[in-house]
Amino acid sequence: MTDGPLQFVRVQDGAQFRELLDLRARTWRRKYGISGHEVTDEFDFRPNAVHIAALLRGKMVGGIRCHVCPTKMAASPSAAVFEDEASCVLHCAAAVDISQPFCARLGREISHAVRLGLLRHAVATGARYGVHAALMAVEPYRVISYGTKLGFLPMGERRLPMWPDPKPRPLLIAPCSACAEAIEAEYRSAVQTIPLGLPLDRRYAAVAAE
């Protein structure tokens, strides 16, 4: 799906997958000080994993990962950490487990639009497979905005083993139908704040290459 210079695509081939993993590693190394091998795990390669990339004028600038979990036996990164909470959800309903969102260093407005667009497509992926709920572990400071604007509710907190930040991360849950509508509205509002029909200025064109 395309919105002006923004495009969101499902990663289909090996070259694009390697590009996504490399950009994720560089982005997280800059933001969190995490080395490249620490941002890739076994769940990246599970059969139920779907990777979505954000493209800005054809250049990859972000990505997100989701696992379609029709049963509690499906591979789920959240269930591996939040055993009780996520397992309880997956025992009762099919869910999409959303993880590993990232965005390269861009202007604030377009970064916000990229993140919302990625989340929008992750939830839509779950809906296409007929799941009912969306699960996502987020940074603590995002809980309020995800709750008040996007319809997510906290289920529990755990410290992620791979993360250098000692603060526990909350696991959020939302019905796919309800949060899809809220995310769509927020995304449409976000894309209106950036000059999609005009040439991008230097802030938007200079994707971080470190």
Number of C-alpha atoms within 10 A of each C-alpha: 11 11 13 13 16 21 19 21 16 19 18 11 8 9 9 14 17 12 14 23 18 16 23 24 21 20 23 20 16 15 12 11 13 17 13 16 10 12 18 15 11 8 16 19 11 13 11 16 19 20 23 24 28 28 18 22 13 10 14 21 24 24 29 24 22 29 28 27 23 20 16 18 10 17 20 28 23 20 19 12 17 21 13 12 17 25 18 13 19 22 13 11 15 21 32 31 27 26 22 18 19 24 24 22 19 18 16 12 15 23 20 18 21 29 18 21 27 26 25 20 23 27 27 17 19 25 19 9 14 15 22 19 23 28 30 24 27 20 13 13 10 11 20 14 11 20 16 11 14 21 20 24 18 18 16 16 18 15 15 18 10 10 15 11 12 10 13 17 20 23 24 22 26 21 17 22 15 14 22 22 14 17 21 17 14 18 20 14 12 18 20 12 12 18 15 14 9 9 10 15 10 10 12 18 14 13 17 14 9 8
